[in-house]
Amino acid sequence: MLVLGIESSCDETAAAVVRNGKEILSSVVASQIPFHEKYGGVVPEIASRKHLETMTPVIREALGTAGIPLHDIQGIAVTQGPGLVGSLLVGISVAKAIAYVCGLPMIGVNHLEGHISAVILENSVPEFPFIALVVSGGHTSLYEVKEWGRYRLLGATRDDAAGEAFDKVAKLLNLGYPGGGVIDRLSREGRADAFPFPRALNTKYSFDFSFSGLKTAVLNHLISRPSPPQRDEIPDIVASFQEAVVDVLVEKTFRAAESLDYHSIVVSGGVAANSRLRKKMQERGDREGIAILIPPSSLCTDNAAMIAAAGNHYLEKGCTSPLSLNALSRWPL
């Protein structure tokens, strides 16, 4: 089955052609970072307008790169939510138009399910049931996955998502936007034990997360200093911050797997590209005999191939969405 995936939930305009939910024939992503970085975050109105400008060229490029004419596509998968409503509506409107004109089945996809499904692209399918950690700029959630389409939320962030905390700390240190990549790079030069930043809610009684206090702890550290940190001091600060985030993510994820006696863990979302998180997850998985599956870094951030993979699960079963499909800013998985 050839599925055209369309993703426009936030600040990436993406399209992809995926065969049988696993083989990526093309994946095109147009990033909007240059348009948002001067504001230190995504501006919804700008995001919507940029999606309008780039959606059609991105889809044309995806079809051209795949060498697949539109009339050979057998289904369309589009992100329905959660996300910025204005941005989502651009992708949904284009998907509806193509589906109507070409007489194709269309399915609205949960963005979080897309992130979890990214692991099967060009990779082996995880053994069910498994634990899934979805960790990004807008989400930090733990799920029990019994099969595709059957999810149980075990815990979620009560305030800032992990990726959001990375962006806020980067802003405190004037490191630019987005913060995840630059903190990851600088942390390799610093000491992770330089500062004892807190690990919030790190108890065996909760699978929930909280990162706003950690961000505040970094702010308080900067305020308490007699002078701003010098360039050579910043790696120690960000490495200690990053270690606090990673420690909690790893500990809670493995605790969830152990509590349910599951032997597979999937880590997905933009923060799953973080090298320290990937390393510590794999090391602990090796020690405890738990399989760790993480998509390639290029498939951790928002992309349309993961949406096509998730949509393929439903389209193959004959599940479709009506042309009255609407965007959902919130959509619990």
N, C-alpha and C positions, 0 to 999 in steps of 0.2 A: 504494500500500500504506500502510495506517495502522498505525503501530507505537507502542505504549506503552513508553516508556523508564523504567527505574527505577534510581536511583543512590543507594548508601548506603555507599560505601567508607571514608569517614572521618567528617567532622563536618557534612556537608550532607545533608539528606534531600531528594531531588529526584525529580520525575516530569515527564514531557513527552509530548506527542502530536506525532508528526512524520509528514508525508505524503511518501512516495517517497524517504525518506532525506535530504531537502533542505529541505522547507517546514515551519517550526515553527508548529504550530497553538496550542500552549501550552507553557510551560516554567515550572514552579513550583519554587522552591528555598527550603527552610526552613533557615536558618543556625543553628548552635549556638554561635557565637562568644560570646554573653553568658554561656553556661554554662561555658566553658573559659578565658576570658581571665584570670580571677583566679589560675589555675594556671600561666599562661604557656605553655600548650600543650594538646593534646587529651588528655583522660583517657578511655581506651577504654571503661571501664564506663559512664561517663556518656553517652558517644556512643551506645552500644548502646541504652540505656534511652530516650534521646530519639528515636532512630529508631523504637522501638516505639510511642511516644506519637504521633508525627506522620506516620508513613507513610500510614496510611489517609486522613486528612484531606488530605494533599498530593496523593495520587492522585485523590481525588474532585474537588479543585479543578482539577487538570490536565484531567480529562475535561470538567468543567463549563465551564471557560474555552474549551476547544476546541470545545464544542458537539457532542461526539462521545459517544454512549452506549457503554457497555462492549461491548455486543453487536456494534458496528460495528468494533471493533478487530480487526486481522487478524494481529497477532503481538506478542510481548512480548520486549524486550531488557533484560537486567538485568546490572549489573556483577557479575562473578564474582571478580575480583581484578585486580591486587594491592590490598591494603588491610587494614584491621583486621577480623579474622575475625568477631568478634561483630557488628560493624556490617554487614558483607557478608551475614551469615546472615539478618538481618532482611529486607533487600531480596529476597534469593533465596527465602526462605520465602513472602513475599507473592506474588512472581512465580509460584512453583510453584502456589500455591493458585488464583490467577486462571486460569492456564493449564489446570489440571485441571478446574475447575468449568466453564469456558467452552469447553473443547476447543480451545485456541489453541496454535499452535507457539511455543516459547520458545527463546531463544538466550542463552547466557552470554557476556558481552563482556569483553574485556581493557580495563581502565580506560585504559591508555596508548593503545591503538588508538582509544578514544573521543576522547581529546584530539586525536589527529591528524585524526580524522574531523570534528571541530568546524569545520574550515576550509571544508567544503563546504556548511554550513548557511547558507542565504540568500546564497550566494556562488558563484563559479565553481569548478569542479573543477580542481585543479592538474594540470598536464601531467606524466604519468609518463615516466620515473622522476624522483623528487625527493629532496631531503634534508629530514628532519624533525628539528627540535630540540624535545624535550619537556622543559620546565623548570618545576618546581613545588616544593612544600614537601617532597615525598618522592622526587622523581626529577629527574635531570638527565642526559639521554641523547640521543645522536645516532643516527639511523637512516637507512639507505638504503631507500627505499620504491619497489619496482618496480611494484607494483599493490596494490590492497586485499587484505590477507591475506598479502602477501609482503614481509617486513621483514628487514633485516640490521643487527644492532647494530654500530655503528662505534666507539662510545665511551660511557662512562658515568662518573658520579662515583665516586671511590674512597672517599669519606667523606661529608661533609655534602652534601646537595642545595643548590642555590642558594637556594631559598625557605627552607630550614632555616637557612642562614647569615643571611638577612635577619631571621628571627625571633630568632636568638641575639644578633645585634648590637643589635637593638631592645631586647632584654631587658637587655643590658649598660648601655644608656643610659636605661633606665626609660621607654621610649617606648610600652609597651603591646604587646598581642597582638591580631591578627597584625601582624608588623612590616613586611611588604612595602608596604602602602599608605601608612603613615605615613612610612617612609623615602623613598618615591617623592615624596611631597609636600614634605617638608623639604629634599630634595636640590635642588629647584628654586630654593631660596634660598641655596644654598652653592656653593663652588668645587670642581669635580671634581678639580683638581690641587693642592689644599691639602696633602694628605698622600700620600706615595709608597707606598701599600699594595701588597703583592706580587701578581703575576699568576702563579699556580702552574701548572706543567706547560704553560706557554705555548711549546711547541716544535713543530716541524713533524713530529716523529716519533710524536706521540700525539694521539688524539682524546678521551682521558680527561680528566676534570675533578677538581679538588680545591679545596674551599673552607674546610676546617677551619683551615688555616694562615692564611688571610685573616682569619677570625674571631679567631684567636689574636693576630694582628698588631694588630687593633683593641683587644683586651684589653690587650696590652702597652703600647700607646700611652696608654691610660687610666691604667694603673698608673704609668707613667713621669712623668705630669704632676704638678706640685707640688700641684694642687688639681683637683677635678672640673671638667669643662667647663661654662662658663656657657651659658645658653640660646642666646645668639647665636653660640656656637662650634659647637654641635651640627650645624647644616646643613653646615658644611665637612667634618666628620668623616663624616657619612652619605653626602654627595655623593662623597667620595673612595672610600669603601667601595663604593658602588653602581657607580662607574665601573670599579673593578677587576673586579667581577663581570661587568659588561656587556662590557668589553673582551675577556675570555676567551671568553664565550659567542659573541660576534660573530666573533672571529678563528677559532675552531675550526670553527664552522659553515660559514663561507665557505671555509676551507681544505679541508673535506670535499667541498664542492660542486666546488671547483676540481680536486681530485684525481681525481674521477670524471667531470669535465666535464659536470656537471648544471647546468641553467639555471633551476631552481625550488627555492625553500626555503620550507618551512612551519615556523612557530614557534607552539607551542601550550603549554598548561599555565598554571597560575596566574601564574607570573612573566612570562608573555607579555603580561600586562596592564600591566607596567611601562612607563611612558612613555619613559624613556631608552633601554631596550632596543628598543622599537618604532621610535624615531626613528633610532637608529644602524644598525639592520638595514636600514631603508628607504633611508637615505642611501647606505650602501655598495652595496646592491642597485642603486640608480640609477646609481652610478658604474661598476659592473662589468657592467651589463646582465643582472642576475639577478632574476627575478621573486620578490618577497617576499609571501607570503600569511600573514596573521595574523588569527585570528578576532576579532570584536568583544570588547571587554574582558569583557562579560557572559557570553561563551561560553568564556573562558579558564579561569575557575575551575570547580570541579566542578559539573556540571549533568547532567540526564538527557537533554536533547536530543542531546548528542553520543553518548550511549550508544545512543539509538534510531537515530542515523545510522549508527553502526558496525554495529549489529545488522542493519540493513536490507540491508547488503551480503550477509550470509549467509542471511537469511530468504528473500530473493528467489531464491537459488540452491537453496532447499529444505533448507538446513543447519539442524538443530535440536539442542537439548540435551535429555537425558533428565530425568525428574523426580528422578533420583538426583544431579543437579547439586550440587556442593559448593563451598564458598568456598575461595579460594586466597590465602593471605597473600602469597605470592610467585608471580609468573607472568611470566617473561621473555617479552617480545614478540618 
